[in-house]
Amino acid sequence: MLDWGTLVLRLGIGIMFVAHGLQMAFGLFGGPGVKGFAGMLSGLGFVPAIFWSYVAAYTTLIGGFLLIAGIQARGAAALLLIFIVTAALKVHLSKGFFLSNGGYEYTFVIAASCLALILLGPGKFSIFRG
């Protein structure tokens, strides 16, 4: 059952990151696209914002696909963990814990899921067990 649980976790987190990556990279699903996301990052002090916008967009997009497939899942989960912890620290931490106040509750759950995938690995239902 552990491998099934790992698969569910990998797919759930992977799909979520792909969806957010599509928002940030291409403006799909009501997202800002790379230039709009760069504007937000600029307001948070990221310099050069357009560079970091591309890094974040494609880290989430490609990392999500890698998790779904189980290719280099530990490495992908580690990069996604860095991304989500950065989001929590730069955007959500000052607003407290609860999501209803814009807090870090959601990013905390995602970070815990990424850490679990780093520890578990991709499981047997993966293309490559890295």
Phi and psi in degrees as GROMACS dihedral restraints (atoms count N, CA, C in turn):
[ dihedral_restraints ]
;  ai    aj    ak    al  type     phi  dphi    fc
    3     4     5     6     1   -59.3    20    10
    4     5     6     7     1   -43.1    20    10
    6     7     8     9     1   -65.5    20    10
    7     8     9    10     1   -35.7    20    10
    9    10    11    12     1   -66.9    20    10
   10    11    12    13     1   -42.5    20    10
   12    13    14    15     1   -62.6    20    10
   13    14    15    16     1   -41.3    20    10
   15    16    17    18     1   -64.1    20    10
   16    17    18    19     1   -40.2    20    10
   18    19    20    21     1   -61.4    20    10
   19    20    21    22     1   -45.8    20    10
   21    22    23    24     1   -60.5    20    10
   22    23    24    25     1   -44.3    20    10
   24    25    26    27     1   -63.4    20    10
   25    26    27    28     1   -46.1    20    10
   27    28    29    30     1   -60.5    20    10
   28    29    30    31     1   -45.6    20    10
   30    31    32    33     1   -67.0    20    10
   31    32    33    34     1   -44.2    20    10
   33    34    35    36     1   -62.3    20    10
   34    35    36    37     1   -49.6    20    10
   36    37    38    39     1   -70.1    20    10
   37    38    39    40     1   -38.8    20    10
   39    40    41    42     1   -62.5    20    10
   40    41    42    43     1   -46.2    20    10
   42    43    44    45     1   -62.6    20    10
   43    44    45    46     1   -42.5    20    10
   45    46    47    48     1   -60.4    20    10
   46    47    48    49     1   -44.9    20    10
   48    49    50    51     1   -68.3    20    10
   49    50    51    52     1   -38.3    20    10
   51    52    53    54     1   -60.6    20    10
   52    53    54    55     1   -45.5    20    10
   54    55    56    57     1   -59.4    20    10
   55    56    57    58     1   -44.9    20    10
   57    58    59    60     1   -68.7    20    10
   58    59    60    61     1   -36.0    20    10
   60    61    62    63     1   -63.1    20    10
   61    62    63    64     1   -39.7    20    10
   63    64    65    66     1   -65.6    20    10
   64    65    66    67     1   -35.1    20    10
   66    67    68    69     1   -64.1    20    10
   67    68    69    70     1   -48.6    20    10
   69    70    71    72     1   -72.7    20    10
   70    71    72    73     1   -39.1    20    10
   72    73    74    75     1   -79.9    20    10
   73    74    75    76     1   -41.7    20    10
   75    76    77    78     1  -123.1    20    10
   76    77    78    79     1    -0.9    20    10
   78    79    80    81     1    74.3    20    10
   79    80    81    82     1    16.0    20    10
   81    82    83    84     1   -74.3    20    10
   82    83    84    85     1   161.8    20    10
   84    85    86    87     1    55.4    20    10
   85    86    87    88     1    34.8    20    10
   87    88    89    90     1    78.5    20    10
   88    89    90    91     1    12.6    20    10
   90    91    92    93     1   -78.1    20    10
   91    92    93    94     1   170.9    20    10
   93    94    95    96     1   -83.3    20    10
   94    95    96    97     1   -15.6    20    10
   96    97    98    99     1    73.2    20    10
   97    98    99   100     1   172.5    20    10
   99   100   101   102     1   -61.1    20    10
  100   101   102   103     1   -44.4    20    10
  102   103   104   105     1   -69.5    20    10
  103   104   105   106     1   -41.1    20    10
  105   106   107   108     1   -65.1    20    10
  106   107   108   109     1   -40.4    20    10
  108   109   110   111     1   -65.7    20    10
  109   110   111   112     1   -36.4    20    10
  111   112   113   114     1   -61.9    20    10
  112   113   114   115     1   -36.1    20    10
  114   115   116   117     1   -62.2    20    10
  115   116   117   118     1   -41.7    20    10
  117   118   119   120     1   -64.7    20    10
  118   119   120   121     1   -43.4    20    10
  120   121   122   123     1   -64.8    20    10
  121   122   123   124     1   -36.0    20    10
  123   124   125   126     1   -60.0    20    10
  124   125   126   127     1   -41.6    20    10
  126   127   128   129     1   -65.4    20    10
  127   128   129   130     1   -21.6    20    10
  129   130   131   132     1   -92.0    20    10
  130   131   132   133     1    -2.5    20    10
  132   133   134   135     1    95.9    20    10
  133   134   135   136     1    10.3    20    10
  135   136   137   138     1   -79.3    20    10
  136   137   138   139     1   126.7    20    10
  138   139   140   141     1  -132.6    20    10
  139   140   141   142     1   129.6    20    10
  141   142   143   144     1   -76.3    20    10
  142   143   144   145     1   132.4    20    10
  144   145   146   147     1   -62.5    20    10
  145   146   147   148     1   -37.9    20    10
  147   148   149   150     1   -65.7    20    10
  148   149   150   151     1   -37.9    20    10
  150   151   152   153     1   -61.0    20    10
  151   152   153   154     1   -50.5    20    10
  153   154   155   156     1   -67.4    20    10
  154   155   156   157     1   -27.8    20    10
  156   157   158   159     1   -65.0    20    10
  157   158   159   160     1   -45.3    20    10
  159   160   161   162     1   -64.5    20    10
  160   161   162   163     1   -43.1    20    10
  162   163   164   165     1   -58.5    20    10
  163   164   165   166     1   -49.3    20    10
  165   166   167   168     1   -65.6    20    10
  166   167   168   169     1   -45.4    20    10
  168   169   170   171     1   -61.1    20    10
  169   170   171   172     1   -47.3    20    10
  171   172   173   174     1   -82.0    20    10
  172   173   174   175     1   -23.5    20    10
  174   175   176   177     1   -64.4    20    10
  175   176   177   178     1   -45.9    20    10
  177   178   179   180     1   -69.1    20    10
  178   179   180   181     1   -42.2    20    10
  180   181   182   183     1   -66.3    20    10
  181   182   183   184     1   -54.6    20    10
  183   184   185   186     1   -69.9    20    10
  184   185   186   187     1   -41.6    20    10
  186   187   188   189     1   -59.5    20    10
  187   188   189   190     1   -40.3    20    10
  189   190   191   192     1   -62.8    20    10
  190   191   192   193     1   -44.8    20    10
  192   193   194   195     1   -62.0    20    10
  193   194   195   196     1   -40.3    20    10
  195   196   197   198     1   -63.1    20    10
  196   197   198   199     1   -40.4    20    10
  198   199   200   201     1   -63.5    20    10
  199   200   201   202     1   -44.7    20    10
  201   202   203   204     1   -57.1    20    10
  202   203   204   205     1   -45.5    20    10
  204   205   206   207     1   -79.0    20    10
  205   206   207   208     1   -20.6    20    10
  207   208   209   210     1    79.2    20    10
  208   209   210   211     1    23.8    20    10
  210   211   212   213     1   -94.1    20    10
  211   212   213   214     1   122.0    20    10
  213   214   215   216     1    48.1    20    10
  214   215   216   217     1    46.4    20    10
  216   217   218   219     1   -61.8    20    10
  217   218   219   220     1   -39.5    20    10
  219   220   221   222     1   -64.6    20    10
  220   221   222   223     1   -45.1    20    10
  222   223   224   225     1   -64.9    20    10
  223   224   225   226     1   -42.6    20    10
  225   226   227   228     1   -62.4    20    10
  226   227   228   229     1   -44.5    20    10
  228   229   230   231     1   -63.2    20    10
  229   230   231   232     1   -35.5    20    10
  231   232   233   234     1   -66.3    20    10
  232   233   234   235     1   -43.9    20    10
  234   235   236   237     1   -65.0    20    10
  235   236   237   238     1   -40.4    20    10
  237   238   239   240     1   -68.0    20    10
  238   239   240   241     1   -32.8    20    10
  240   241   242   243     1   -63.1    20    10
  241   242   243   244     1   -43.9    20    10
  243   244   245   246     1   -60.6    20    10
  244   245   246   247     1   -44.3    20    10
  246   247   248   249     1   -59.4    20    10
  247   248   249   250     1   -49.0    20    10
  249   250   251   252     1   -73.4    20    10
  250   251   252   253     1   -32.8    20    10
  252   253   254   255     1   -67.8    20    10
  253   254   255   256     1   -38.8    20    10
  255   256   257   258     1   -61.3    20    10
  256   257   258   259     1   -44.3    20    10
  258   259   260   261     1   -60.7    20    10
  259   260   261   262     1   -42.9    20    10
  261   262   263   264     1   -62.8    20    10
  262   263   264   265     1   -44.4    20    10
  264   265   266   267     1   -70.9    20    10
  265   266   267   268     1   -42.3    20    10
  267   268   269   270     1   -82.3    20    10
  268   269   270   271     1   -28.3    20    10
  270   271   272   273     1  -113.7    20    10
  271   272   273   274     1   -43.9    20    10
  273   274   275   276     1  -104.3    20    10
  274   275   276   277     1   -26.3    20    10
  276   277   278   279     1   -58.2    20    10
  277   278   279   280     1   -42.1    20    10
  279   280   281   282     1   -68.6    20    10
  280   281   282   283     1   -11.8    20    10
  282   283   284   285     1   -98.5    20    10
  283   284   285   286     1     7.7    20    10
  285   286   287   288     1    86.3    20    10
  286   287   288   289     1  -169.3    20    10
  288   289   290   291     1   -81.0    20    10
  289   290   291   292     1   -45.8    20    10
  291   292   293   294     1   -76.6    20    10
  292   293   294   295     1   135.9    20    10
  294   295   296   297     1   -58.9    20    10
  295   296   297   298     1   -33.7    20    10
  297   298   299   300     1   -61.5    20    10
  298   299   300   301     1   -20.8    20    10
  300   301   302   303     1  -105.8    20    10
  301   302   303   304     1    10.6    20    10
  303   304   305   306     1    82.5    20    10
  304   305   306   307     1    15.2    20    10
  306   307   308   309     1   -76.3    20    10
  307   308   309   310     1  -171.8    20    10
  309   310   311   312     1   -92.9    20    10
  310   311   312   313     1    12.1    20    10
  312   313   314   315     1   -53.3    20    10
  313   314   315   316     1   -50.5    20    10
  315   316   317   318     1   -65.1    20    10
  316   317   318   319     1   -45.9    20    10
  318   319   320   321     1   -66.4    20    10
  319   320   321   322     1   -30.1    20    10
  321   322   323   324     1   -63.5    20    10
  322   323   324   325     1   -44.6    20    10
  324   325   326   327     1   -65.7    20    10
  325   326   327   328     1   -42.0    20    10
  327   328   329   330     1   -64.2    20    10
  328   329   330   331     1   -43.0    20    10
  330   331   332   333     1   -61.8    20    10
  331   332   333   334     1   -42.5    20    10
  333   334   335   336     1   -62.7    20    10
  334   335   336   337     1   -38.1    20    10
  336   337   338   339     1   -66.8    20    10
  337   338   339   340     1   -42.8    20    10
  339   340   341   342     1   -62.5    20    10
  340   341   342   343     1   -42.8    20    10
  342   343   344   345     1   -62.9    20    10
  343   344   345   346     1   -41.1    20    10
  345   346   347   348     1   -60.1    20    10
  346   347   348   349     1   -41.5    20    10
  348   349   350   351     1   -68.3    20    10
  349   350   351   352     1   -33.4    20    10
  351   352   353   354     1   -62.6    20    10
  352   353   354   355     1   -43.2    20    10
  354   355   356   357     1   -72.7    20    10
  355   356   357   358     1   -39.8    20    10
  357   358   359   360     1   -80.0    20    10
  358   359   360   361     1   -32.6    20    10
  360   361   362   363     1    78.6    20    10
  361   362   363   364     1  -175.3    20    10
  363   364   365   366     1   -78.6    20    10
  364   365   366   367     1   -16.3    20    10
  366   367   368   369     1    80.0    20    10
  367   368   369   370     1   176.9    20    10
  369   370   371   372     1   -77.3    20    10
  370   371   372   373     1   -17.0    20    10
  372   373   374   375     1   -92.6    20    10
  373   374   375   376     1    65.2    20    10
  375   376   377   378     1  -144.8    20    10
  376   377   378   379     1   161.5    20    10
  378   379   380   381     1   -75.6    20    10
  379   380   381   382     1   -39.7    20    10
  381   382   383   384     1  -142.1    20    10
  382   383   384   385     1   131.0    20    10
  384   385   386   387     1   -94.0    20    10
  385   386   387   388     1    64.0    20    10
